[in-house]
């Protein structure tokens, strides 16, 4: 029994030693069968064709624009109210109608003031006669200078009292401060009103104003007299307006500067309070060569694009000019009629076979 165990151990040891020599040969054989030809694989990869989009370069106008939001505000707007208190006896305007500057809109009871004015005006002839008589006597040295000045002062005081009453009567009249459209009224005849009571709102909407804010980088380009284009929310129509005022400083909170433009709005079709977008043109270059910004990559501080030439991708170094949100001006390194690859840029290599799936419009 002991000898049998001994022989078994010897056999196991011999098999283990034999396996150490045989296994590398077997492993090499199988690996050689399964491993692909590296050179052949590389050749196959070289033959792979990449589908790309391209653009044929042509002359175009390149415009550096930015878009910002805006509010439509009236040229003038005011809440109408009386300067004094009293009962409203007449309302002369129709809600939603046009009124002219100086037009009488409403009236407060002024009968006590009218009676006071009538009483004072009745004293004018007598006061004027006293001044005349005293002046005649003064010329004859029949009265003193002091007596003459006293009656003159009384006459001036009377006229001042009359002017004061007339001013008080004027405060009982509500007149339009400018041409405009009067809105809904908030009081009725017979109501008691005071200076804090709003009678109606008067709005001037021809012209209208477009108020917007611009980033500080555009603050030097937006000056009074500059032209802008604005578009109302939900509309495809473009409106031309002109900047007439710019805030004197850039706000610290968001580093922007407020500006206002004016639009004639002669037909009064645009109402205040609407939301709008404003398109600002910073710079415009005619006869420019430009490419989509995604067609360019940076390599070692150089601007590189890939051209389509004879079915292969060929790199070219360019010199950039103005850059907009979506395009880059090419100052040199590109010619009209060149075909620029605009997709799959990161996969391109010199001489890589490519095929054009789609042409992109240069506009």
C-alpha positions as CSV (number, residue, x, y, z in Angstrom):
1,X,0.0,0.0,0.0
2,X,2.9,2.4,0.8
3,X,4.6,1.6,-2.4
4,X,1.5,2.3,-4.4
5,X,1.1,5.8,-2.9
6,X,4.7,6.5,-3.6
7,X,4.3,5.7,-7.3
8,X,1.3,7.8,-7.6
9,X,3.2,10.9,-6.2
10,X,6.0,10.3,-8.6
11,X,3.6,10.2,-11.6
12,X,2.0,13.4,-10.5
13,X,5.3,15.2,-10.1
14,X,6.5,14.0,-13.6
15,X,3.2,15.2,-15.2
16,X,3.6,18.6,-13.6
17,X,7.2,19.0,-14.8
18,X,6.2,17.8,-18.3
19,X,3.3,20.3,-18.4
20,X,5.6,23.2,-17.7
21,X,7.6,22.5,-20.9
22,X,4.6,21.5,-23.1
23,X,2.2,24.4,-22.2
24,X,4.1,27.3,-23.8
25,X,4.3,25.4,-27.1
26,X,0.5,24.7,-27.0
27,X,-0.3,28.2,-26.0
28,X,1.8,29.7,-28.8
29,X,0.1,27.5,-31.4
30,X,-3.4,28.5,-30.4
31,X,-2.6,32.2,-30.1
32,X,-1.0,32.1,-33.5
33,X,-4.2,30.7,-35.0
34,X,-6.5,33.3,-33.2
35,X,-4.4,36.5,-33.5
36,X,-5.2,38.6,-36.6
37,X,-2.6,40.0,-38.8
38,X,-1.8,43.4,-37.3
39,X,-0.5,44.7,-40.6
40,X,-3.6,43.5,-42.4
41,X,-5.8,45.1,-39.7
42,X,-4.0,48.4,-40.0
43,X,-4.4,48.3,-43.8
44,X,-8.2,47.6,-43.4
45,X,-8.5,50.6,-41.0
46,X,-6.7,52.8,-43.6
47,X,-9.2,51.8,-46.2
48,X,-12.2,52.8,-44.0
49,X,-14.1,55.7,-45.6
50,X,-15.6,58.4,-43.3
51,X,-19.0,60.0,-44.2
52,X,-18.9,63.8,-43.7
53,X,-20.7,67.0,-44.5
54,X,-19.0,69.7,-46.4
55,X,-19.5,73.3,-47.6
56,X,-18.3,75.0,-50.8
57,X,-16.8,78.3,-49.8
58,X,-18.3,81.4,-51.5
59,X,-18.3,85.2,-50.9
60,X,-20.8,86.4,-48.3
61,X,-21.7,89.3,-46.0
62,X,-20.6,88.5,-42.5
63,X,-22.5,90.3,-39.7
64,X,-21.7,90.3,-36.0
65,X,-25.1,90.5,-34.3
66,X,-26.5,90.0,-30.8
67,X,-30.1,89.6,-29.7
68,X,-31.5,90.8,-26.4
69,X,-34.9,91.2,-24.9
70,X,-36.9,94.5,-24.8
71,X,-40.0,96.1,-23.4
72,X,-42.4,98.3,-25.4
73,X,-43.2,101.4,-23.4
74,X,-45.3,104.4,-24.3
75,X,-43.8,107.7,-25.3
76,X,-45.7,109.4,-22.4
77,X,-48.0,108.1,-19.8
78,X,-49.7,109.6,-16.7
79,X,-52.4,108.9,-14.2
80,X,-54.8,111.8,-14.3
81,X,-56.1,113.3,-11.1
82,X,-57.3,116.7,-9.8
83,X,-55.1,119.1,-8.0
84,X,-57.8,119.9,-5.4
85,X,-60.7,118.2,-3.7
86,X,-64.4,118.5,-4.5
87,X,-67.4,116.9,-6.1
88,X,-67.2,115.9,-9.8
89,X,-69.9,117.7,-11.7
90,X,-68.9,116.9,-15.3
91,X,-66.9,114.2,-17.2
92,X,-66.4,115.1,-20.8
93,X,-64.2,112.3,-22.2
94,X,-65.1,108.9,-23.7
95,X,-63.1,105.9,-22.5
96,X,-60.6,104.8,-25.1
97,X,-60.8,107.9,-27.2
98,X,-58.1,110.2,-28.5
99,X,-57.8,113.6,-26.7
100,X,-55.8,116.7,-27.6
101,X,-53.4,118.6,-25.3
102,X,-55.3,121.1,-23.2
103,X,-58.7,119.5,-23.8
104,X,-61.1,119.7,-20.8
105,X,-61.7,116.2,-19.5
106,X,-63.6,116.6,-16.2
107,X,-64.8,119.3,-13.8
108,X,-65.2,119.8,-10.1
109,X,-67.8,122.0,-8.6
110,X,-66.4,125.6,-8.6
111,X,-69.5,127.7,-7.8
112,X,-68.1,129.1,-4.5
113,X,-64.9,130.2,-6.3
114,X,-66.9,131.7,-9.2
115,X,-68.9,133.7,-6.7
116,X,-65.8,134.9,-5.0
117,X,-64.2,135.8,-8.3
118,X,-67.3,137.8,-9.3
119,X,-67.2,139.7,-6.0
120,X,-63.5,140.6,-6.4
121,X,-63.9,141.6,-10.1
122,X,-66.7,144.0,-9.1
123,X,-64.2,146.0,-7.0
124,X,-61.9,146.6,-9.9
125,X,-63.5,149.8,-11.3
126,X,-63.6,151.5,-7.9
127,X,-60.0,150.6,-7.1
128,X,-58.9,151.8,-10.5
129,X,-60.7,155.1,-10.1
130,X,-59.0,155.6,-6.7
131,X,-55.6,155.1,-8.2
132,X,-56.4,157.6,-11.0
133,X,-57.7,160.3,-8.6
134,X,-54.8,159.9,-6.3
135,X,-52.4,160.2,-9.2
136,X,-54.0,163.4,-10.3
137,X,-53.8,164.9,-6.8
138,X,-50.2,163.8,-6.5
139,X,-49.3,165.6,-9.7
140,X,-50.8,168.8,-8.1
141,X,-49.1,168.1,-4.8
142,X,-52.5,167.8,-3.2
143,X,-51.7,164.4,-1.6
144,X,-48.6,162.8,-0.3
145,X,-46.7,160.1,-2.0
146,X,-47.6,157.8,0.8
147,X,-51.3,158.2,0.2
148,X,-50.9,157.5,-3.5
149,X,-48.8,154.3,-2.8
150,X,-51.4,153.1,-0.4
151,X,-54.3,153.1,-3.0
152,X,-51.9,151.6,-5.6
153,X,-51.0,148.8,-3.2
154,X,-54.7,148.1,-2.5
155,X,-55.3,147.9,-6.2
156,X,-52.4,145.5,-6.7
157,X,-53.6,143.3,-3.8
158,X,-57.1,143.2,-5.4
159,X,-55.7,142.0,-8.7
160,X,-53.5,139.4,-6.9
161,X,-56.6,138.0,-5.1
162,X,-58.4,137.7,-8.4
163,X,-55.4,135.8,-9.9
164,X,-55.4,133.5,-6.8
165,X,-59.1,132.7,-7.2
166,X,-58.6,132.1,-11.0
167,X,-55.8,129.7,-10.2
168,X,-58.1,127.8,-7.7
169,X,-60.7,127.6,-10.4
170,X,-58.2,126.2,-12.8
171,X,-57.5,123.4,-10.3
172,X,-61.1,122.3,-10.6
173,X,-60.6,121.6,-14.2
174,X,-58.9,118.4,-15.4
175,X,-57.2,118.9,-18.8
176,X,-55.1,116.7,-21.0
177,X,-51.3,117.4,-20.5
178,X,-50.5,116.0,-24.0
179,X,-52.1,114.3,-27.0
180,X,-52.9,110.7,-26.4
181,X,-55.4,107.9,-25.8
182,X,-57.4,108.1,-22.6
183,X,-58.1,104.7,-20.9
184,X,-60.8,103.5,-18.6
185,X,-62.2,106.0,-16.0
186,X,-62.4,105.0,-12.4
187,X,-64.9,107.6,-11.0
188,X,-68.4,108.8,-11.9
189,X,-70.1,112.1,-11.9
190,X,-71.2,113.1,-8.4
191,X,-68.2,111.3,-6.7
192,X,-66.1,113.2,-4.3
193,X,-62.5,113.3,-5.4
194,X,-59.1,114.4,-4.0
195,X,-55.6,114.8,-5.4
196,X,-54.9,111.1,-4.7
197,X,-57.8,109.8,-6.7
198,X,-57.0,108.5,-10.2
199,X,-59.6,109.6,-12.7
200,X,-58.1,107.7,-15.7
201,X,-54.8,107.0,-17.5
202,X,-53.6,109.0,-20.5
203,X,-51.1,107.3,-22.8
204,X,-49.2,108.5,-25.8
205,X,-48.3,105.6,-28.1
206,X,-47.3,107.5,-31.3
207,X,-44.3,107.2,-31.2
208,X,-43.4,104.4,-28.8
209,X,-40.2,103.5,-27.1
210,X,-38.2,100.3,-27.0
211,X,-36.3,99.8,-23.8
212,X,-33.5,97.2,-23.7
213,X,-30.3,96.3,-22.0
214,X,-27.0,95.5,-23.7
215,X,-23.9,93.8,-22.5
216,X,-21.0,96.0,-21.6
217,X,-19.0,94.6,-24.6
218,X,-21.5,96.4,-26.9
219,X,-21.7,99.6,-24.9
220,X,-19.3,101.5,-27.2
221,X,-21.3,100.4,-30.3
222,X,-24.7,101.5,-29.2
223,X,-24.9,105.3,-29.3
224,X,-27.7,107.8,-29.9
225,X,-28.6,107.6,-33.6
226,X,-27.7,103.9,-34.0
227,X,-30.3,101.8,-35.9
228,X,-31.8,98.6,-34.4
229,X,-34.2,96.0,-35.5
230,X,-36.9,94.7,-33.2
231,X,-39.5,92.0,-33.5
232,X,-42.6,91.5,-31.4
233,X,-43.3,88.2,-29.7
234,X,-45.4,86.0,-32.0
235,X,-44.6,88.1,-35.1
236,X,-42.2,87.5,-37.9
237,X,-42.2,91.2,-39.0
238,X,-39.0,93.2,-38.4
239,X,-39.3,96.8,-37.3
240,X,-36.7,99.5,-37.7
241,X,-36.1,101.9,-34.8
242,X,-33.4,104.4,-33.8
243,X,-31.6,104.7,-30.5
244,X,-32.2,108.1,-29.0
245,X,-30.8,107.7,-25.5
246,X,-28.3,105.5,-23.6
247,X,-27.9,105.2,-19.8
248,X,-24.8,107.0,-18.6
249,X,-23.3,104.1,-16.7
250,X,-23.0,100.3,-16.8
251,X,-24.9,98.6,-13.9
252,X,-22.7,96.8,-11.4
253,X,-25.2,93.9,-10.9
254,X,-25.2,92.4,-14.4
255,X,-22.6,94.6,-16.2
256,X,-25.2,95.8,-18.7
257,X,-26.2,99.2,-20.0
258,X,-29.8,100.3,-20.6
259,X,-30.8,102.1,-23.8
260,X,-34.0,103.3,-25.5
261,X,-35.0,103.5,-29.1
262,X,-37.9,105.2,-30.7
263,X,-40.3,103.9,-33.4
264,X,-42.9,106.2,-35.1
265,X,-45.9,103.8,-34.7
266,X,-48.0,106.2,-36.8
267,X,-50.8,103.6,-37.1
268,X,-50.7,103.0,-33.3
269,X,-50.7,99.2,-34.0
270,X,-48.0,98.4,-31.5
271,X,-49.3,98.6,-27.9
272,X,-47.2,99.3,-24.8
273,X,-46.4,96.5,-22.5
274,X,-45.6,93.9,-25.3
275,X,-42.5,91.8,-25.2
276,X,-40.0,92.2,-28.0
277,X,-36.5,91.0,-29.1
278,X,-33.9,93.5,-30.3
279,X,-31.2,92.6,-32.8
280,X,-28.1,94.7,-32.6
281,X,-25.5,94.9,-35.4
282,X,-22.0,95.5,-34.1
283,X,-20.0,95.1,-37.3
284,X,-20.6,94.1,-40.9
285,X,-18.1,92.9,-43.4
286,X,-19.0,92.5,-47.1
287,X,-17.2,90.1,-49.5
288,X,-16.0,87.9,-46.7
289,X,-15.0,84.3,-46.7
290,X,-16.4,82.5,-43.6
291,X,-16.8,79.0,-42.3
292,X,-19.0,77.5,-39.5
293,X,-17.2,77.7,-36.2
294,X,-17.4,73.9,-35.7
295,X,-15.3,73.4,-38.8
296,X,-12.2,74.8,-37.1
297,X,-10.0,73.2,-34.5
298,X,-7.0,74.5,-32.5
299,X,-3.7,72.6,-32.7
300,X,-0.5,73.9,-31.1
301,X,-1.9,77.5,-31.2
302,X,-2.8,77.2,-34.9
303,X,-6.3,77.4,-36.4
304,X,-6.8,74.3,-38.6
305,X,-9.5,73.3,-41.0
306,X,-9.8,70.2,-43.2
307,X,-10.4,70.5,-47.0
308,X,-12.0,67.8,-49.2
309,X,-9.5,67.1,-52.0
310,X,-9.8,64.1,-54.4
311,X,-11.8,62.1,-51.9
312,X,-9.4,62.7,-49.0
313,X,-9.1,65.0,-46.0
314,X,-6.3,67.5,-46.2
315,X,-5.5,69.9,-43.3
316,X,-5.0,73.6,-43.9
317,X,-3.9,76.4,-41.6
318,X,-6.0,79.6,-41.7
319,X,-5.8,83.1,-40.2
320,X,-9.0,84.1,-38.5
321,X,-10.8,87.5,-38.6
322,X,-14.1,88.5,-37.0
323,X,-16.0,85.8,-35.2
324,X,-19.8,85.7,-34.7
325,X,-21.9,83.3,-32.7
326,X,-21.9,80.7,-35.5
327,X,-19.2,81.7,-38.1
328,X,-15.6,82.6,-38.3
329,X,-14.1,84.9,-40.9
330,X,-11.1,83.5,-42.8
331,X,-8.6,86.2,-43.7
332,X,-6.1,83.8,-45.4
333,X,-5.6,80.1,-46.0
334,X,-8.8,79.6,-47.9
335,X,-10.1,80.4,-51.4
336,X,-13.5,80.8,-53.0
337,X,-14.6,77.4,-54.3
338,X,-12.7,75.4,-51.7
339,X,-14.6,72.5,-50.1
340,X,-14.4,72.6,-46.3
341,X,-15.3,69.6,-44.2
342,X,-17.8,70.7,-41.4
343,X,-18.5,67.4,-39.6
344,X,-16.5,64.7,-38.0
345,X,-13.6,67.1,-37.5
346,X,-12.1,65.2,-34.5
347,X,-11.9,62.0,-36.5
348,X,-10.1,63.4,-39.4
349,X,-6.4,62.7,-40.2
350,X,-4.2,63.8,-43.1
351,X,-5.1,61.7,-46.2
352,X,-8.1,59.9,-44.5
353,X,-10.6,58.8,-47.2
354,X,-13.9,60.6,-46.9
355,X,-17.1,60.7,-48.8
356,X,-19.6,63.7,-48.8
357,X,-23.0,62.8,-47.5
358,X,-24.4,66.3,-47.5
359,X,-23.5,69.8,-48.6
360,X,-24.2,72.6,-46.1
361,X,-25.4,76.0,-47.4
362,X,-22.9,78.8,-46.7
363,X,-25.7,81.2,-45.7
